Amino acid sequence: SIKHKSKTSSRSPHAVRSLLVRLYALARHPDGLQRLSFAFAIGACYRQLREDTDSLDESLLELIHNTLLALRLAQDDAPALGTADQLCGVLAHLKKMLLRTADRLRRANPRRPMYKAGLDGPEGFARYLLAQSVTPHARARLESSRLFEEVC
């Protein structure tokens, strides 16, 4: 879907948005295998996401938000399943993209579904990361703290 979108018009991000909405449903699913599927799917389309700057600007913050949510839910998964480790790997890739495009993400973008204010501001993503840094879920708290330190 992301490859198809890049070959067609770059002004219509509906294909990417539709794919991401389906992936976010996997990230929020109570079953650990569904969340693991989310991690593998994001890992598989990482390169295409990274190269499509318009879609990246619109969806990166929401993608990190949903990955952190999946990581919070993965706290109760069996360690042998490896869901938390895979999600941390996905977060490492997303953090690289976030740091590389931080200047662009600091600006407000009304086309973003979440965090329209960008990284900064009262409704910004940095405030969300700060709030996640005090959650009782250890892995998600650690990753949120690391992201917050690097972004701010």
N, C-alpha and C positions, 0 to 999 in steps of 0.2 A: 504494500500500500504506500509506503514512503517512497520506494523506488518509482512506483507508478506516478506519484504526485510530482516528483522532480522532473519526469519526462514530459508531463503535461503543463498546464499553465501554473505559473508560480504565484498567481494572485488568489488561487482558490485552495486554502489549506484544509478544506473539508475532509479530504481523504485521510490526512494525518490526524486531524482532530477526532474523526470517527474511530480510527485505530487506537488512539490514546484513551478515549473514553472506555473502550472495551478492555484495554489493559488496566485501567484504573479499577474497573470492577474486579479483575483478578487480584489486584493488590489489596483490596478491601475484603476479600472473601475469607470466611472463617477457616477454611481448609488450608493447611500448610502447603499441600501440593499445588494449589491454585496460585498461592503467593510465590512459590518456587517457579512456576510457569511464567509469572510476571517478570521475575528476575531474568530468566533465560531469554524471554522475548525482548526485553530492553537491551540485554547484552547483544542479541543478534542484530538489532537495528541501530546500534550505537553509532556506527560510522555514518549511516545515512542521516541520522538526526544531527550529528555534529556538523555535517557539510551544508545543511539547509538552514541558513542563518535566520530567515524570516520565521519559520516554524519554531526554531530554537528559542528565539526571542519571546514568542507567544507562549510556549509550553514548558520551558525548562524549570521555572520556579514551581509550577504545578506538578511537574514530574518528580522533583525532589520532595515536595510535600507528600505525595502519595507513596514514594519509596520509604520515607520516614514513618509513615503510617503503617505500611506493611512490616517494617522492622519492629515497630511496637507490638504488632499482632504476633510476630514470629517469636517473641520471647517465650511463649508457651509451647512452641513446636519442639519436637524431638530433635536433640542435637545431631543425631545421625542423619537426619533429613538434609541438613546443611542450608536451610532457608536463610538464616541470619547471615551466614558467611557469604552467600551469593548476593544478598541484598547489600551487604557492606561493599562488595566488589562493584556493584552497580553504582552505589553512592560515590565510590572513588572516581569512577568515570564521569559521573555527573558533576562532581566537584571540580574536575579539570575543566569541563566545559563552562562551569559557572565562573571560575577564576579567569578564564580566557575572555569571556564576554561580559565581565562585571561592569565595565564602563557603559555598555549598551543597556544592561539590565538595571542600572541605577535610575535611568530615566523612566518616567511614566509612559505606559502604553495602554490606551483604552481597549485594545483588541485582546489583551490577556484575559483569560477567564478568571484567574485568581491573581492577587497581588498586582493590581493595575498601577499602584504607586511605585512598583519596582522594589529595589532592595531597601531603600531608605524610607523614612516617613512613618507616621503613626499607623498606617495600614500596610507597612512594608514587610518584606520577607525576613529581614533581620530581626524584627520584633517577634515573628513567629518562631524563628530559631532560638531566640532567647527564652521564650516561653517553653519550648521543648527541652531546653537544657535542665529543667527542674522536674521532669516527669519521672515517675517511679520505674520506668522501663530502662534498665541499665544500658543496653546496647544502643538504643535510640537516643538516650541522654548523652552518651559519649560521642556519637556521630554528630548530633546537633551542636554540641559544644565545640567540636572540631571545626565544623562548617562555620559557626558563628565567629570563631577566632580568625579564620582565614578571610572571611568576607568583610569583617569590620576591622 
